[in-house]
Amino acid sequence: MDTPTPTTTDIDKLRVNGERLWASLMELAQIGATPKGGVCRLALTDLDRQGRDLVTRWAREAGMGVTIDKIGNGFMRRAGRNNQLPPIMTGSHIDTQPTGGKFDGNYGVLAGIEVVRTLNAHGIETEAPIEVAFWTNEEGSRFVPVMMGSGVFAKAFTLEHAYAATDTEGRTVRGELERIGYIGEQEPGEHPIGAYFETHIEQGPVLEDNDKTIGVVSGVLGIRWYDCTVTGMEAHAGPTPMALRKDALQVASQLMQEVVACAQRHRPHGRGTVGMVQVHPNSRNVIPGRVKFSIDLRNATCADCDSMDQDIRAVAARLSAETGLPICIDLVSSYPAQCFHSDCVDAVRRAAAKLGYPHMPVVSGAGHDAVYMARLAPAGMVFIPCKDGISHNEIEDAKPEHITAGCNVLLHAMLERARVVC
């Protein structure tokens, strides 16, 4: 553990050790390192166990107590003067995508440990405890649902449902937690939170495009996922005249374009994506008789998501009436939009301004554990740029100075809530 040295440090001048944080990120990235410079450390594998072991060792070396709950979430606590107060928490995840990068999730956990190391180095005591969490299976690349650990913690779904989830080889979450030694005794959710902050790479291009160092995240977009099926009739591509065709693909392609147009009609935060398409019978000289495709609609409020839903359904009804082809749109998954607490958002903004970092308000287009934490306590997020907006990719990258800046903002936002003991 770093030996605390009482100081008269000017808190406004307090800064983290960016080189130490970067070195920790690079060391953790060696566990599951891929030839292309990324990381493959899937949830509840032996590599995940090694990552957890390293992170909890660092926490204990920093004088933190470690608690693991029944879904494998880890809570690393630095005591405050009043340990009856709920902790000011930060964190993220250390599991990755199969072709993941060094920073997604990992940065948020190690930034929290760096905050604690910095407080230790300067002998700074806080009124409330400080906690750093790592959440189980955030990525959902091995087990479904995504954001599993934080979801169980927030009672979005049950522990039994999570335990029963299986990977492609039939291994269960419960069995794998037991196998790697990370199934704890604490009931998920029986752990108070005073406020929650999460630091993360943006995973998009907005900050880089605007030449800003810090994104002050106001919330996370709501998500609606649909399966859309257009039904026509297969026929020979040669003998069938154009006017007599029931071409499901041509109608589907019009609706796919309308998905993008729908997002444009619901600016500034509307998103519309078609990512999967299945054409039947998928033969070169057969007019497609059925097309099934995905629709992903997102926006900043549930009301905006409702408006986009009504918009795309109205367009589909019009196309069906004009062409005579049935169009079916089924909602298959829905995640509500989540606004973050104004106190936490303002704390991030004030920290960025005080530290002199160029910053701007942003919304997150991707889900994070902070979404579930915001249901339980005041929450906020800090974004930093990532190169070319690329994430979930082995070439994911971030600048050391941005990594440091985001952690400095996290430090000061957390200190505002935890209160420094004078």
Helices and strands as residue ranges (DSSP letters): G 11-13, H 18-28, H 46-61, E 65-68, E 74-78, E 88-92, H 106-121, E 130-134, H 148-153, H 159-164, H 173-180, E 195-201, H 206-209, E 214-220, E 222-231, E 235-236, G 242-244, H 248-265, E 271-273, E 277-280, E 286-287, E 290-299, H 302-323, E 327-335, E 338-339, H 342-355, E 359-364, H 369-373, E 379-384, G 387-389, H 400-418
